Amino acid sequence: MQRTGLCCSVWMWLASIILVLSVVTSVSGWGAGQTTIQHRLVTPGSISGRVTLDDTNGPARFAAVSIQPVEPSSSVADAAKQKDGDPGILTVSRIVRTTVDGSFLISHVAPGTYYVMVDADPYLSAAGLLTREQLDHPTKKIADLMARLLVPVVVMSGRNSTADVRLHRGGSLSGTVRFDDGAPFEASVRLFRMEDKGVWKEFHAHLSGGNASVDDLGRFRFVGLPEGSYRVSATLSVDEEFMSRRRTTIEGWMSRSLYSLQIYSPNTTREKDAKIYQLSDGQDEEGVQIEVPLGKLHSLAGSLVEKASGRPINAGHVSVLFADDGKELMSTDVSAEDDAFHLAFVPEGSYTLRVTNARDADRIEVLNPSGAVPPSNTKEKTLQSFGQTTQSITVTTDVQGLLIAVPSSNHTDAAAVVSPGADSLP
């Protein structure tokens, strides 16, 4: 019995070896369009190193370290194209932190060639400054920046590779946000940078992105900035917030903006009039001021009506455009609460009001499960659609009871506007 059991074990072991060998061996001879199947077990490698600060020669403690393939796989390239529709975004899937002596270890790295990137305030970050497109097709200027910020490293199977990184201190922009009466404004502050061909884009210097935090005294600071031209703005917004709480625990939270207005430094709502701050390498620009001109902001509210009959229309989108260049200042939807649109802070000036997606809608409020945010959602059915319309208006004071006449479906015209408290332009 023992001999028989031993023989069975040997035969089972041999069969397993044969099966493994059959998988590893290339399979060919399938005629035209032959296919080769080959499976290889690849042992990952690792990357270790130390991050130091260029200005102090001290260790970079708790800095975020990530890697980016020099030649991305098709899956990485596809992910870059899908995120926010931006084909140039860098995708970072794993981040490790340096220890108190600035050392780091990234384990389980597939063999290949990588760039090591480090992100730490207030130092320059490759993840914030470079795109995938720039890594793949660098200009001379970008190549110089890559040489300064990126450390290439080759990872081999089953081996550890070393990559030491030095961080270079970036510039900064700091200042305060206040209302025109002197009170501080704990706003969301955004940063814009001039890119190639004079195009302004919102800029995030680090992996975490986001806007600058503002304290209760209205103070903000952007750090890790490369040399270049910048603008800053504060967001004045009306938001709708929902929260689900169980005793002291917040289980769900959601916020959505009803409308917002950008106030650019020093105190303008027009991007073209914003002050431009020119930073050199490592420069700290202090004393940036953003003032919210409350005395020149007015409320604007009204309703949509059918041009032919004068009856109310309970849904639509209203945009406020600058009269001279047609750029949008702000916009909002007709509220389901009172079938009217409301804008709390429109600056004094000349504008074009544009109405789109005007419609009669039947709405039903459906409750969400208990504890969900928001607590309900609106199911809407369009009963009738209307055309678009525009109208010029000059705002000099608060405007209430504004009526905008909207044409019938498939027609677009300039509707008459009854605007108490406002002057209509010809």
C-alpha positions in Angstrom: 0.0 0.0 0.0 2.9 2.4 0.8 4.6 1.6 -2.5 1.4 2.2 -4.4 0.9 5.6 -2.7 4.4 6.6 -3.3 4.1 5.8 -7.0 0.9 7.8 -7.3 2.6 10.8 -5.6 5.6 10.6 -8.1 3.3 10.4 -11.1 1.3 13.4 -9.9 4.5 15.4 -9.3 5.8 14.5 -12.8 2.4 15.5 -14.3 2.6 18.9 -12.6 6.1 19.5 -14.0 5.0 18.5 -17.5 2.0 20.9 -17.3 4.2 23.8 -16.2 6.7 23.1 -18.9 3.9 23.0 -21.5 2.8 26.5 -20.5 6.3 27.9 -20.5 7.2 26.4 -23.9 6.3 28.4 -27.0 3.3 26.9 -28.8 3.7 27.2 -32.6 2.9 25.4 -35.9 -0.7 26.7 -36.1 -0.4 27.6 -39.7 -0.8 31.1 -41.1 -1.0 33.8 -38.4 0.6 31.4 -35.8 0.4 32.6 -32.2 3.1 32.3 -29.6 2.1 31.9 -25.9 4.9 32.4 -23.4 4.5 33.0 -19.7 7.4 34.2 -17.6 7.6 34.8 -13.9 9.2 38.2 -13.4 10.6 39.1 -10.0 10.0 42.7 -9.1 12.8 45.0 -8.0 12.9 48.0 -5.7 14.1 51.6 -5.5 15.7 53.2 -2.5 17.4 56.5 -1.9 17.6 59.8 0.1 16.0 63.2 -0.5 17.8 66.3 0.6 17.0 70.0 0.5 19.1 72.1 -1.8 18.9 75.3 0.3 19.8 73.7 3.7 21.4 70.4 2.7 19.1 68.9 5.4 16.8 65.8 4.9 13.4 66.2 3.3 11.2 64.7 5.9 7.9 63.0 5.0 8.1 64.1 1.4 5.9 62.3 -1.1 8.0 60.1 -3.5 6.5 58.5 -6.6 7.8 57.1 -9.9 6.8 57.7 -13.5 7.8 55.3 -16.3 10.1 56.8 -18.9 8.1 55.0 -21.6 4.5 54.6 -20.3 2.6 51.4 -21.1 -0.5 51.6 -23.2 -2.7 51.3 -20.1 -0.9 54.3 -18.5 -1.2 56.4 -21.6 -4.9 55.5 -21.9 -5.5 56.5 -18.3 -3.8 59.8 -18.9 -6.0 60.5 -21.9 -9.2 59.6 -20.0 -8.7 61.7 -16.9 -10.4 65.1 -17.3 -10.0 64.8 -21.1 -6.3 65.9 -20.7 -3.9 63.8 -22.7 -0.9 65.3 -20.9 -1.7 64.6 -17.2 0.8 62.5 -15.2 -0.8 59.4 -13.6 0.6 58.5 -10.2 -0.7 55.3 -8.7 1.6 54.8 -5.6 3.2 57.2 -3.2 5.6 56.5 -0.4 6.9 58.9 2.3 10.4 59.7 3.3 11.4 59.0 6.9 13.0 61.5 9.3 16.4 61.1 7.7 15.0 61.7 4.2 15.4 58.1 3.1 12.7 56.1 1.2 12.0 52.6 -0.2 9.7 51.7 -3.0 9.2 48.0 -3.2 7.6 45.7 -5.8 8.6 47.7 -8.8 8.3 46.0 -12.2 11.6 46.0 -14.1 12.0 49.0 -16.4 13.3 52.6 -16.5 11.6 55.2 -14.3 11.7 58.8 -13.3 11.8 59.4 -9.5 9.6 62.4 -8.5 9.4 64.1 -5.1 6.7 66.4 -3.9 7.2 68.6 -0.8 6.4 72.2 0.2 7.8 74.7 -0.6 10.0 73.0 -3.2 9.5 72.6 -7.0 7.5 69.5 -7.9 7.9 67.6 -11.2 4.4 66.2 -10.9 3.0 69.8 -10.8 5.2 71.3 -13.5 5.5 68.6 -16.1 3.0 66.8 -18.3 3.2 63.4 -19.9 3.4 65.0 -23.3 6.4 67.1 -22.2 8.2 64.1 -20.8 7.7 62.3 -24.2 8.5 65.3 -26.4 10.6 67.8 -24.4 11.7 71.1 -25.7 15.1 72.4 -24.7 13.5 74.4 -21.9 11.6 71.4 -20.7 14.6 69.1 -21.0 16.6 71.5 -18.7 13.7 71.4 -16.2 13.6 67.6 -16.3 17.3 67.4 -15.6 16.8 69.6 -12.6 13.7 67.9 -11.1 13.8 64.2 -12.3 16.2 61.4 -11.4 16.1 58.5 -13.9 16.6 55.0 -12.5 16.8 51.5 -14.1 15.0 48.8 -12.1 16.2 45.2 -12.7 14.5 42.0 -11.7 15.1 41.0 -8.1 17.5 43.9 -7.5 17.5 47.2 -5.6 18.3 50.4 -7.5 19.5 53.6 -5.8 18.2 57.1 -6.6 19.1 60.2 -4.5 17.1 63.4 -5.1 17.9 67.0 -4.3 14.9 69.4 -4.0 15.1 73.0 -5.2 13.1 75.7 -3.4 10.4 77.4 -5.5 9.0 80.9 -5.4 5.9 82.0 -3.5 3.0 84.4 -3.7 1.4 85.5 -0.4 -1.1 88.1 0.6 -4.6 88.7 2.0 -8.2 88.7 1.0 -10.5 91.4 2.4 -13.8 93.0 1.8 -13.8 96.7 0.9 -14.8 97.5 4.5 -11.6 95.9 5.8 -13.0 92.7 7.1 -11.0 89.6 6.3 -12.5 87.0 3.9 -11.8 83.3 4.4 -12.2 82.6 0.7 -11.1 80.0 -1.7 -8.1 81.5 -3.6 -7.0 80.3 -7.0 -3.8 80.7 -8.9 -3.4 81.1 -12.7 -0.1 80.9 -14.7 0.6 82.0 -18.2 1.4 79.0 -20.4 2.7 78.9 -24.0 1.3 81.4 -26.5 0.0 83.6 -23.7 -2.8 81.2 -22.5 -3.7 81.5 -18.8 -4.5 78.2 -17.0 -5.2 77.4 -13.4 -2.0 76.1 -11.9 -1.4 73.6 -9.1 2.2 73.3 -8.1 2.0 70.0 -6.3 0.4 66.5 -6.5 -2.3 67.4 -4.0 -3.5 70.3 -6.3 -6.3 72.4 -4.8 -6.5 76.0 -3.9 -4.5 77.9 -1.2 -5.9 77.7 2.3 -7.0 81.0 3.8 -6.9 81.5 7.5 -9.4 83.6 9.6 -7.3 86.7 9.0 -7.7 86.3 5.3 -4.1 85.3 4.7 -3.0 82.9 1.9 0.3 81.6 0.5 1.2 79.7 -2.7 4.6 77.9 -2.5 6.8 75.8 -4.7 6.2 78.1 -7.8 8.6 78.1 -10.8 9.5 81.3 -12.5 6.7 82.8 -14.6 3.7 85.1 -14.8 0.8 84.6 -12.3 -2.6 86.0 -11.5 -4.6 85.2 -8.3 -8.3 85.4 -7.6 -10.7 84.8 -4.7 -14.0 83.0 -5.2 -17.2 84.6 -4.0 -19.9 81.9 -4.2 -23.3 80.8 -3.0 -23.3 77.1 -2.3 -25.9 74.5 -1.3 -24.6 72.1 1.3 -26.0 68.8 2.6 -24.8 66.8 5.6 -25.7 63.5 7.2 -24.7 63.1 10.8 -25.1 60.4 13.4 -24.4 61.8 16.8 -20.9 63.2 16.5 -19.9 61.4 13.3 -20.4 63.0 9.9 -21.5 60.1 7.6 -22.0 62.1 4.4 -21.4 65.6 3.1 -22.0 67.2 -0.3 -21.7 70.8 -1.6 -22.8 72.2 -5.0 -22.3 75.8 -6.2 -25.4 77.7 -7.2 -23.3 80.5 -8.7 -19.9 82.1 -8.1 -17.9 85.1 -9.0 -14.1 85.5 -9.3 -12.5 88.6 -7.8 -9.0 89.1 -9.2 -6.2 91.0 -7.6 -6.3 93.8 -6.8 -10.1 94.3 -6.9 -11.5 93.5 -10.4 -14.0 90.9 -11.7 -12.4 91.0 -15.2 -9.5 88.6 -15.8 -8.0 91.0 -18.4 -7.7 93.7 -15.7 -6.1 91.4 -13.2 -2.6 92.3 -11.9 0.2 90.1 -13.2 2.9 89.0 -10.8 6.2 88.1 -12.4 8.3 85.6 -10.4 11.9 84.9 -10.9 13.5 81.6 -9.8 13.0 81.2 -6.0 11.4 84.7 -5.6 9.0 85.3 -2.7 6.3 87.9 -3.6 4.5 89.2 -0.6 1.8 91.7 0.0 -0.6 90.5 -2.7 -4.0 92.1 -2.1 -7.4 90.9 -3.2 -10.3 93.2 -2.3 -13.9 92.3 -2.7 -15.8 95.4 -3.8 -19.0 94.8 -1.9 -20.2 98.4 -2.5 -20.2 97.8 -6.3 -22.0 94.4 -6.2 -25.7 94.1 -6.7 -28.4 91.5 -6.7 -30.2 90.5 -9.8 -33.4 88.4 -9.8 -36.2 87.7 -12.2 -38.3 85.2 -14.2 -38.7 83.8 -17.7 -42.0 84.2 -19.5 -43.2 83.0 -22.9 -43.0 85.9 -25.4 -46.3 85.1 -27.2 -48.5 84.7 -24.1 -46.6 86.2 -21.2 -47.1 83.0 -19.1 -44.3 82.0 -16.7 -41.7 79.4 -17.7 -40.4 77.4 -14.8 -37.0 76.2 -16.0 -34.0 77.5 -17.9 -30.4 78.7 -17.6 -29.4 82.4 -17.4 -25.9 83.6 -18.1 -24.4 87.0 -17.5 -21.9 88.0 -20.3 -19.7 91.0 -20.6 -21.2 93.3 -23.2 -17.9 94.2 -24.9 -16.3 90.7 -25.4 -19.1 88.2 -24.7 -17.1 86.4 -22.0 -19.2 84.8 -19.2 -19.1 86.5 -15.8 -21.5 84.1 -14.0 -24.6 82.0 -14.6 -27.3 80.2 -12.7 -30.4 78.0 -13.2 -34.0 79.0 -12.7 -34.8 77.7 -9.2 -37.4 75.0 -8.7 -38.2 76.6 -5.3 -39.9 79.8 -6.8 -39.5 79.4 -10.6 -37.1 82.4 -10.6 -33.4 83.0 -11.1 -31.3 84.7 -8.4 -27.8 86.2 -8.6 -26.6 87.8 -5.4 -23.6 89.8 -6.5 -23.4 91.2 -10.0 -20.8 94.0 -10.4 -21.9 97.3 -11.8 -21.5 97.4 -15.5 -22.9 96.6 -19.0 -23.9 93.0 -19.7 -25.7 90.7 -22.1 -28.2 88.3 -20.4 -28.4 85.0 -22.3 -31.2 82.5 -21.7 -30.7 78.9 -22.9 -32.5 75.6 -22.3 -35.7 77.4 -21.4 -38.5 74.8 -20.8 -41.7 74.0 -19.0 -40.8 71.1 -16.6 -42.8 68.8 -14.5 -40.7 68.0 -11.4 -41.1 65.3 -8.7 -39.0 65.2 -5.6 -37.9 61.6 -4.8 -36.5 60.8 -1.3 -33.1 59.1 -1.2 -32.4 56.3 1.3 -32.1 57.4 5.0 -28.8 59.1 5.7 -28.0 59.8 2.0 -26.9 63.2 0.9 -28.7 65.0 -0.6 -31.8 63.7 1.2 -33.8 63.8 -2.1 -33.3 64.2 -5.8 -35.5 65.8 -8.5 -36.9 63.8 -11.3 -37.8 66.1 -14.2 -39.9 65.7 -17.3 -39.8 68.3 -20.1 -43.2 69.3 -21.2 -42.3 72.0 -23.7 -39.0 73.5 -24.9 -38.4 77.2 -25.9 -35.8 79.0 -28.0 -32.8 81.1 -26.9 -32.8 84.8 -26.3 -30.3 87.6 -25.4 -30.8 91.1 -24.0 -28.4 93.9 -23.1 -28.6 95.5 -19.7 -26.7 98.0 -17.5 -26.6 97.2 -13.8 -26.3 100.2 -11.4 -28.3 99.0 -8.4 -30.2 96.0 -7.2 -32.6 94.5 -9.7 -35.7 92.6 -8.6 -38.7 91.4 -10.6 -36.9 91.2 -14.0 -38.9 89.6 -16.7 -37.2 88.0 -19.8 -39.5 87.1 -22.7 -38.5 83.8 -24.4 -39.5 82.9 -28.0 -41.2 79.7 -29.0 -39.3 76.5 -29.7 -36.7 76.5 -32.5 -36.5 80.3 -32.5 -33.8 82.6 -31.2 -34.2 86.4 -30.9 -33.5 89.4 -28.7 -36.2 89.4 -26.2 -37.7 92.5 -24.5 -36.6 92.9 -20.9 -38.6 94.7 -18.3 -35.9 95.7 -15.8 -36.9 97.7 -12.8 -33.9 99.2 -11.1 -31.7 98.8 -14.2 -31.1 100.7 -17.4 -31.7 98.8 -20.7 -29.1 99.4 -23.4 -30.4 100.1 -26.9 
